[in-house]
Amino acid sequence: MPNLERQLPPALAILHELAADLQWSWNHSGDALWHQLNPAVWESTGNPVSVLQFTSNQRLQQLAQDQGFLTHLARLVDERRRYLDEPGWYQRHYTQATSPLPLKGIAYFSMEFGVCDALPLYAGGLGILAGDYLKTASDLGVPLVGVGLLYQEGYFRQSFDEQGWQEQTYLFNDPGSLPLTPLLDKDGSWLDVTTSFLCRDVLFRVWVAQVGRVKLYLLDSNHPCNQPRDRGITSQLYGGGTELRLVQEIALGIGGWRLLEQLGLEIDICHLNEGHAAFATLERIRAHCVKHKVDFWQALWATRSGNLFTTHTPVAAGFDRYPESLLHRYAGEAALEMGVTMEDILALGRANPKDDSEAFNMAYLAMRTCAHSNGVSELHGQVSQRIFQPLFPRWPERQVPLGYVTNGVHIPSWAADETDTLWSEVFGPHPWQDDRVFQHPEQWQAVSDHRLWQLTSNSRARLVEYARQRYRRQWRHESNQLDCSLPNVHPLDPNILTLGFARRFAEYKRPDLLLHDPDRLARLLCNSRYPVQLLVAGKAHPADEQGKAKLQRWQEFVQREDVAKHLVFIEDYDITLARYLVQGVDVWINNPRRPWEACGTSGMKVLANGGLNLSSLDGWWAEAYTPDCGWALGDGGEYGTEQDAADAEQLYQLLEQQIAPCFYTRDAEDIPRQWLQHIRTSMAQLTPRFSTNRMLQDYLERYYLPAARQYQQRLANQGTLARELRQWEQHLARHWHEIHLGKLIITEKAGACFAEVQVYLGGIAPETVAIEVIADPVAGHGAECIALELAYPLTGAVNAYHYQGSLPLYRPISDWSLRAIARHPHAQVPAENPLICWAD
Ligand SMILES: *Cc1c(COP(=O)(O)O)cnc(C)c1O
């Protein structure tokens, strides 16, 4: 807030700019400087804005004279200039191939952004991913802006009562001390965005978080001109009921896209991080209608190719759904403005557009208004094909148009300083600002075992130190004695095998699987030959009583005297705690029930730091696991709760019989050679693969670049192609039922297999349909799909043709089926047109 901005001595004025750039959350070269300014405030908040606000004039004057401080400051300013000004990997990589640059801009929409704890706008993995996404776009120079909401309260902070029951505290996100700046209009006033529903205008003021080179725009309904109720729209992340949730999603989607238009940003890709923001695609259509004076449907065809939907949910129940009545209330006016009926809009959010009883599904809306969609791991891509199959009736599940990009993590955010130094030694400074780390994994061979062992040992010691601090703090806070001295246990040991388990306490993650047999866990921890220690953390959703009961089980277990030295539950899991954990643990445990973990990212965070994974074969680990880089739980099958006991047994066995012995098998120099071999493999092979660098490059190559090209084609020449596509769609819809497929005749002769069929197309032009023979995968043969060629017209019939083609000889004739589908060289089929007709 401008009125809180401190007057700094002129020599230090630049500190405001440094404090406002969240690059400090992953580039730690400035930490010492903030610490020097005000150690107490820096250590408790980790927020440079607070440091500036709570430091005295006297201290500031003193540092303005301190040559050492000024030199450090000058170096940081210089480093930052260079980071911002130098062309990024994206510019360097793509200008050589194409000019002008193929992408104008990407807008990344998300309900949550977990950039750092000083800007607490996240609840879990979805938000952390979004934060890592922005940072990576900044590092690589990808032209991207983020769009989200500024909540007056972030997700809850966790503590426990005397019964071990979770308590939630909601803190006020005081915008005056968040690393944000108000977005000002050209005339110097605070810019706002107006949306209208319920016959009134709702205003959103806009804040900017600077994430290196990337801007994150945040809409805030706490605008003084709003009606009191409306000021609370952005009150809480995932707070309130269904109605507030819908209004928040309207704010994000409609308000967010409106903002981009108002700013005049050139955006070709609208990327929805989960279906929450799907209304953005409707607002994009509306803006297009106004600008190009076309109707809704042509605008849909024009814009859809530039929209990408990433789904993160492994179950259909996870989608946001709204009753029709709510949609009428809130979107009626918008539909009118777009020149369509409410029925048209509702149809976009239903699997069966004609079924009035179906609720409006945000993920379906996203699927229908985005020409491109993806899941977040290979397995999740397949699961999503199953979930979205109802939108593509009569299409085989494997052809549901939904690909995948496996998530990654932003390594500089999760790597310890010492890890960072090691990576820079191997690949040169700032290895994550381009694609060097992908080129030469063999360079890891030059790193000695001693070096790796030292790295992991130092990180483990730092974690132990930090965990003890947190433990002392939470013990003090729980204590209701007058005596405030610390208890007599001094938990944890920097030299023993350290396991970490931290995640949301959601049922499918089975956060109490390790407690299946508490005595056995206690024996594992207290084993005198192979001692083990365990750090646990995680929050349960405030409404999730089951999750809270599981937390309570852990709270009870940690009271046991025998395990007290070997086990700490650290409350209030957040990014800061996650960083220490993933840097310091030897093994990261994750035991979800497959296939419920769409991807999972916490296990990826340990890779760069030399941690190893023990995880269910679910999400990313199903792709990553090999026996030389970690341990797998389960057999890759999918079961219900009946498998829990067997999985717990396997979990204990792996820890007792493989993991602990491997860690404690040492040579004469006390080095665990085999353990280090695992680390080397995991670090070298997996870290780059599961980084956001790889992920963002996948998004560029598989989605952004082709989508931007298609979008630009559809826009060219006053939207000629978009108009043609709309006409093509209408033409097919009108006449599709007139198609008649004759009998498919397959003959084998002279060592070849030949398919022929007579097709009556009715009113449909032959170039607008494809006639295909298709075979499902069976034992020994994969799926196949072969387009037949139009050979010649049938004499004596109107618009009827002989189609033919050759088929592979190796599969039985009965495998093949015949179908007609829509065809256009510039349309995505079936994503944009799922018409299909099978031969009887
Ligand atoms: C990485 C992270 C998550 C997501 O991890 P999962 O693997 O999905 O459990 C959640 N919360 C925090 C604080 C994280 O750092």
The ligand as a Gaussian input file, in Angstrom:
#p B3LYP/6-31G(d) Opt

LIG

0 1
 C        4.498000     -29.943000      -2.659000
 C        3.501000     -29.567000      -1.651000
 C        2.209000     -30.110000      -1.700000
 C        1.780000     -31.124000      -2.737000
 O        2.365000     -32.341000      -2.495000
 P        1.671000     -33.752000      -2.804000
 O        2.719000     -34.573000      -3.398000
 O        0.549000     -33.490000      -3.764000
 O        1.199000     -34.241000      -1.496000
 C        1.308000     -29.720000      -0.725000
 N        1.637000     -28.825000       0.226000
 C        2.868000     -28.283000       0.306000
 C        3.171000     -27.301000       1.372000
 C        3.841000     -28.638000      -0.633000
 O        5.053000     -28.078000      -0.563000

